[in-house]
Amino acid sequence: MTITGDLLAAYALVLTVVALLQTLWYPDIAKAGAALKRKQLPQYYEDGITLWRDHRLTFWGRSLPLCLATILSLGAFAWPCVAVITASYRAVHELSWGAFQYYDAVAAGFVLVSLLTLYVAVLQLIQAGGFVVSRLGIALLPRARDRSDH
C-alpha cells in the first residue's frame, strides 16, 4: 500500500489535536491520579465516595475522552499501517535483501508514528485504569450503616 500525502496529512492533523489535548489536560490528569494513589482508602464507602467525587470530573471529562481519542485515532489509521507492514514482510520474504531497493521512508515513518501512538494509548489506558481501580476499591468498602458500634 502506498502512503499518500493526503493520508499522512490527515494522520498528522488527528495526532496534532490529540497531542494538544494531551498537553493541556495531562497536568490535571496526573495530579488527580497521584492524589488518588497517595491517599489511603478510607474505612467506609461514604468517606471514599467523597474522595472519588473530588476527581471524577477529571476522569470523565479528561482522562477517558483523551484515552478514547487516542485509541480511535489509532484505529482509524490501523489498516494502512497493517497493509504497509504486511507488504514489507512479503517483500523481504520474497526478495530477501533485494527488497530494500523498494524502501519507502514515508511508509516507515507512518508505521513508526503508529507504534508511538500505540505506546501513548497504552499509557493512557493504564492511567485511566488507575481511576477505575480506585473507584472499584471505593465501591467495595463497607457502608457506614453496616458498621456495628458496640
Secondary structure, DSSP 8 states (H G I E B T S, - for coil): ----HHHHHHHHHHHHHHHHHHHHHHHHHHHHHHHHHHS---SSHHHHHHHHHTTHHHIIIIIHHHHHHHHHHHHHTHHHHHHHHHHHHHHHHHHGGGGGGG--HHHHHHHHHHHHHHHHHHHHHHHHHHHHHHHHHHHTS--GGG----
